[in-house]
Amino acid sequence: MKTVKWGIIGAGRISSTFATALNSLDNTELVAIASRDMEKAKEFADRFHIKKAYSSYDEIVKDPEIDVIYIGTLHTEHKANTELCIMNGKSVLCEKPFTINHKETEYLMNLAKKNKVFLMEAMWTKFLPATKVVKKWLQENIIGEVKYFNLSFGYQAEFDINSRIFNPDLAGGALLDVGVYLISYVIYMMDKLPDHVASSAFLGRSNVDETNVIAFSYNEGVMADLSSSITANTGNDAVIIGEKGKIVVPSFWRAESAEVYDQKGKLIDKFLLPFTSNGYVYEAEEVNCCIREGKLESDVIPLQDTLNVMKIMDEMRATWGLTYPQERNK
């Protein structure tokens, strides 16, 4: 089996988690890390036993040994970083949110297709075994006809204008940081886009959405109640209600378990599979398989799905009056 060779752009926390995942996989080699701070790159390389450390992104994309690059930089850098990789013939797994708006996403999609390069959003939740089991349960009609989704993802962070989550210059706010998980999850489980979307948000001191609430409705009667926050501990569970019972997914975005209950609250089925390394291994395995098979996108998370979610988030932000400085300057 072909050994897929990886590079990473960005030496922050999320890249550390992904590096741990890569190092746990067979027929996978993490060969290079790039950071604009060479000391950070060297420290990262030492920590994860990586043989090459680069002080610029231009260097890593020109490394002929690398098959695919994971981008773990700030939201606002995703477009430029991904574009650089594609233009140098490197396959890309880009962290969520894929970009800050649908125009940037569409541009990268077209660029990847033109250059015949694999491209995928790192929406890791979709690849988790627990997520796949929940979708299988829904397909098997285990809770009957689905009526209602209730999902939240919120945490309480201390206000700091210099923090990426509160800084509008870094496309901060709850929607792009955690709300994207909620939207992607419901669409994935329903296998289609909502027919109607309504939402509201509180724009805080730095003019980013600190808390938002979103309502999806489908013409067949399914409703979804979604909320995300960076200033309130709302929890992060998913509950799916059907005519014959409900599915509960604790910490749905990083789920290792799921449970099914009947209408009387009796547990009738459950799933538990703790991560061997961390939850990022599953999306990394998907990328490896796609590259070995010569695919340009994943069947689980095709680029059109990523674009659809970005469009929904753009439309909601428009009703909130939330634009990022980069968008106003164009």
N, C-alpha and C positions, 0 to 999 in steps of 0.2 A: 504494500500500500504506500502510495506517495506520501512523504513527509511534507506537510504544509509548513512553510516558514513565514513567521510573523515579524512585523515591526510594530512599535507603539509610538504614537505621537502624543506627548503630554505625560508628565511624570507625577501627576497628582494622585489623590486617594482612589478615584475610580479606576485609574490605570493600574494601580497596585492590585486591586481586586481582580482585574482582568488578567494580569500577569500571573497571579496565583492560579487562576483557572487554566491558563495555557500550559503552565508547567506541570499540571496534573494529567494532561492528556497524552495518550500514545500517538506516535506518528505525527507529532506536532513539535515545532521548535521555535522558541522566541529568540530571535537572533539579534535584534537591535532595538534601542530606545532613543528617542530624540526629545530634547528639551532645549529651550533657548538659554537655559542656565546649565552650563556644562557640569558644575558641581552636583546639581540635582540629577543630571543624566548619569554621571558616574556612580553616585550613591544608589540610584535605582538599579543600574546594571549589576553592581556588586550584590545588592540584596536579592535579586532574582536570577543571578548567575547568567547574565546576558553578556555575550562576547563583544558586542559593539555598542558604543555610546556616542551619540552625535549631538553637537551643539546647535544644529540648525535643522529645520525641516527639509530644506533643499537637499541636504546630504542623504537623509534616510530614504527619500523617494527615488534617489538615483542608485541605491544599493541593488545590484543585480541579483543578489541572493534572495531577496524578499519577494514572497508571493502576494501577501496581503498585509494591509496596515490597519490597525485599530486606532481610532481617533477618540481620545479622552480629554479633549480641551474644553474651554468654556463655550457655551452656546453660540456666542457671537463669532467664534472662530471656525465653527464647523464648515461653513460654506467654503472659505478660503483654503482650509486644510484639505478638505475632500477634493476640491478642484485641483490642487497641486498634485495630489496622489493620482487622480485620474489622468491628468495630462502627462504623467510620467509612467503610465501603464500599470499602476498598482491597483489591485482590488482593494475595496474599502469596506470596513465595518465601522460605521459612524455612530457614536453615542447619541441617545435621545436627549432632547428633541433634535431631530435630524438637522433642522435649520431653525431660523426664527420665524419664517413665514413660508407660504406655499410657493411664492415666486422663486425663492432660493432653492427650494426642494425640486421644483419642476426643472430649473436650470441644470441642476446636478444630475437628475434623471436622464435628461436629454444628452448631456455630456458623456455620461457613462455608456449610454446606448451607442452614441456616435463612435466612441473609442473602444467599444466592445470590452468593457471592463466590468467585473462583478461589483455590485453595490448593494448594501443592505443597512437598514437602521437597526441599532442595537436595542430593540425593544425585547429584552431578555425574558420578560414575563410570559410571552407567548410560547416560549420553548420549554418552560418548566413542565416536568411530568405531571404535577398537580393540575396545572392549567389544562393540559391535554385530557386528563381524566374527567375534569368538570365538563369540558366540551363533549366528550363521549357520553357522559351521563345525560346531557341535554339532548343529544342526538338519539339516544335510546329512550327518551321520554320518561325518564325515571321519576320526575316530579310532575309529569303531565304537561299540559300546555303552559308555557312560561307567561307570567303576568307582570312581573315587577323585578327590577334590579335596584339594590341599594348599595352604593359603594362610597367610601370616603378614604381620603388620604391626606392627613394633616398633621403637622407638628408645630411646636411653639419655638420659634427662634428669637433671640434677642435682637432688637433692631440695630443694624449697623449699615450705614449707607455704603460702606466700602465692601461689604459682603456681596458676593455674586447674586444672592437671592433677593437682596433689596435694591441693588444697583440697576437702574434702568439702562445704563450704558452697556450692561452685560446681559440684557434681556431677562432681568430678574422677575420674580413673581411666582405665584403658586401654579399657574396654568402650565407653563413650560417646564417647571421643575417636577411637579407631581401630578397635576391634572391630566397630563397627556396619558398617563397610565390608565386612568379611569375610562377615558374616551376610547382608547384602543381596545381595552378589555371587553367592553360591552359590544362594540362593533364586531370584534372577533367571535364572541359567543353567539351573536345574532346572525353572523354571516352576511350582514348587510348594513347599510347606512341608515340612520334614523330618518323618518319622514319629516319630523319637525324638531327643532332645537330652540330652547329658550334658556336664557342664563342671566345672571347678574353678578356683580363683583364689587368689592370694596377696594378702592384705590387708596393706598395709605400715604404716609408722609413722603415717600420717595416716588409716588405716582406709579407704583406697580401693584398688581392685584395681590393683596395680602390674603384674601379669602374669596372664593367664588362658589357659586352653586349653579348646577347645570341640570336641565330636564330634557331628556330624550323622549320622544313618543313615536310609536310605530302605528301605522294605520290598522293593523290587526289587533290593537289594544294593549300592546306591551309598553310599559313605562319604565324609565330609568331615572333614578334620583342620585345625582353625583355631586360630591363636594370636595374641595381641596383647599388647603390653607398652609401658610408658613408662619402663622401667628396663633394657631389654635390646635390643641391635640384632639383631633376629631376621630382618631383611630384609623386603621387602614384595612378593615375587613370588607369582604364582599358577601352579600346575601342575595340569593336568586330565589324568588318565590314562584311556585307553580301551583296548578290547581290541586295537585295531590301531595304537596309537601314543599320542602325548601332545601337548598344547598348552601352551606356556610363555608366560606374560604377564609381562614384566619390569615392576616397579612398577605392579601391576595397577590400583591406585586412581587413578593419573594416567597410564595407559598411552597411549603413542604407537605401540606396536608389539606384535606377537604372532607366534609361530612355531609351526609344526606339524612334528612329527617322527614317523617311522615306528617300528616296534618295534626296528629296528636302530640307531636314533639318527640316521638320515639326514633332513636338512631337506627337507621336501616342499612346504611352502608358507609364505609369510610375508606380513606386513602392516606397512607403515610409513607414518605420516602425522604428521609433526611439527606441533605446534600453531602456528597463524598468530599468535595472540595469547597465549592460555592456554586451558586445558581448560574454563574456566567458560563460554566462549562457547556451548557446545552446549546446556547447560541453559537459558541465557538465551534462546537461539533457540526452544527448546521452549515456554518461557513466553510469548514474543512470539506464537508461532503459536496457542497456546491462547486467548490474550486476543483476538486478531483473529478467531478462529472462535467466540468466545462460550462456550468450554468452562469448566466449573467445576473440572475436574481433568485431569491428564495421563493419556493411555493408557499411557505408558511407566512411570510411577510413580504409579499411583492411590493414593488415600489409604488404602485398605484394606491395601495392601502395606506402607505405613509403619506402620500400626497393628499388623500381624502381626509385624513385626520388633521393635517396642517390647514387645509381649507376651512374645516369646521372651527378650528381655533382662531383663525384669522377673522372669520365672520363674527364670532363671539366678541373678540377684542374690539372690533369695529363698533359694536353696540355699546361697549363699555367706555369708549373713547380712549382706549389704550393703544398707543403706538410707541415703538421704540425709537430712540434717536437716529439709529441707522436708517430707519424707514422714512423719517421726516426729511433726512438730508439728501434723499434721492429724488 
